[in-house]
Amino acid sequence: MSMWGMNDGAALTGASKFTNGAATFIDGTSGSNATYVTDGLEAGDCVIGADGLLYRIIAVASETAATLDRVYEGSTADNETVLRLKLPRHIKITKDDGTGHTLQSLGIFGISDAESSAGVDNLSAVGYVLSGTCHRTVPAVTVAAPPTNTIATSKVNTTNNTIEITNHGFRTGTKLTYSNGSGSSIGGLSEQAYYVIAKETDDSGTTFGDLTDSLFALASSLSNAQAGTAVSLTGTGNSTQTFIGDTATATATLTVGKVSSIAIASVGSAYTSAPTVTLAAPATETIDGDNASVVVVADDEIVVASAFYGCIATGDVVTYADGGGTAIGGLTTATAYYLIKSGTSNRISLATTRGRALLGTAITISAVGVGSSHTLIGQTPTATATLGLGSPSTTVGGREIAHIGWVKKTIGTGGRAGRVHYETLVAASSITGDSEDLATPDS
């Protein structure tokens, strides 16, 4: 049974018009004949707007007009099919006075407001795509910085204590560092970290004006941001001033020359999309290609440094280059080959495919090359980052939730007589330091 009830996704009769900035949606203008009362639409139901966001109905005025819990946020759209969701009455998506909550702030499935605010704009995981080969030391991991936001003086409102960035996407608690760009600072601010107060947060003492998708206030601490206590802005600063979030950091772990995991060291803040992650290339192995004691033609083997030999495994891919000389007989410069780790210390052979390497079928080396700067270099690992709480949006709170707060755990293998198999729901991100915490961290 769906938790949303029997009317999950039911379409209302006819088509409707949503107008940007209006809290009422009405019958479409091309005679679509919406019949809200006949359809049984009532206060407490929810509809999906043309902008893809969820709105709660607080009144049905007539067959052709219904009032939303807040103004419609998207672009004006006419003759739209409207989907209704009849939520159980004990699950609210607004306060009783009709002011809005996003689903992230409700705690459904164990998502707390603090967790959603902390996780929406930072890294939740970094996973490697290619593990790389032939790394002698742990490669450095570099995560791209979040966007830099340059704030014109006209975007600072000292009356309302707000700052404007179009569709900023910040949530309350997002950490930003202010820089005055070597000019005069915004009055009330110093070059330090501040925390965003976004539109879903109540003003604790009329310290800021209306907040929207493009307007936010600043607090001096995370607790002040969550409490809705803003910094008073007394000057507009200068045209080169900026706000930027924290850059995330991560570290890799090696197993026999390959990246086996990447751990987040710091999650960063104010990311609007998953940042690029780069890992350092492995060290280059240089070979004296015209030395017969290095290129052992009789054995089809090449002598390598002990450090290189110690970090490789049969089947690892490498790229060979002749270093500006003449290629070793049987090899082609700038070509990928697969290592065969010899049983003789510090020796390797090469194969044309990984399958051949695993079978021990080596390329025949017919002659030494020319030049002392031939090289072998392993594969550079690659990785991708994932932000918390799903895909970001240019609308505040407009995220698809990927972290559901509760996860299903399966105990036992099942499927055979005499074995117990059962499933249970457990709280995600509740035990700091466990393996699950890497996928859905607490912060």
PETAMO-V945776 format. One line per field, one symbol per residue. ss: DSSP state (a for helix, b for strand, c for the rest). phi: phi as a letter, one per 40 degrees, with the letter a starting at -180 (. if undefined). burial: # if it has 9 or more other C-alpha atoms within 8 Angstrom, else .. Layout:
# PETAMO-V945776
ss=???
phi=???
burial=???
This chain:
# PETAMO-V945776
ss=cccccccccbbccccbbbcccccbbbbccccccccccccccccccbbbcccccbbbbbbbbbccbbbbccccccccbbbbccbbbccccccccbcccccbccaaaccaaaccaaaaaaacccbbbbbbbbccccccccccbbbccccbbbccaaabbccccbbbccccccccccbbbbbcccccccccccccbbbbbcccccccccccccccccbbbbbccaaaaaaccccccccccccccbbbccccbbbbbbbccbbbbbbbbbcccccccccbbbbcccccbbbcccccccbbaaacbbbccaaaaaccccccbbbbbccccbccccccccbbbbbbbcccccbbbbbccaaaaaaccccccccccbcccbbbbbcccbbbbbbccccccccccccccccccbbbbbbccccccccccbbbbbbcccccccaaaaccccc
phi=.cccgcbcgccccgbbbbbdgbcbbbcccbgcfcbccdcgcadhcbbccccgccbccbabcadbabbccacccccdabfccbcbbccdccbbbbcccgccbcdcccgcggccccccccccbbcbabbccbcgagccbcccbbbcccccbcbccccbbcccfbbbbdfcgcbdhccbbcbcggbccddhbbcacbbcbbccbcccafcaccbbdbbabbbcaccccccgbccccbacgacbcabaccccbabbbbbfgbcbabbccacgagcbacccbbbcccccccbccbccccccdcbfbbcbccccdcbbadhccbbcacggcbcddhbbcfbcbbcbccccdgbbbbbcbcdccccgccccccaccbhbbcbbbccccbabbbccfgccbcbdgcbcccccgbbcbbbgcggbcgbcbabacbccfcbcgccccccbccb
burial=...##.##...#########.########..######...##########....######..##########....###########....####..#####.####..####.##############..######.##.#######..####.####.######.##############..#.#####.#.#########.#...###.#.########.#.########.#.####.###############.#########..######.##.#######.########.####..#####...##.#############.#.####.#...#######...#######.#.###...##.#..################################.#..####...........#.#.....###......###.###.
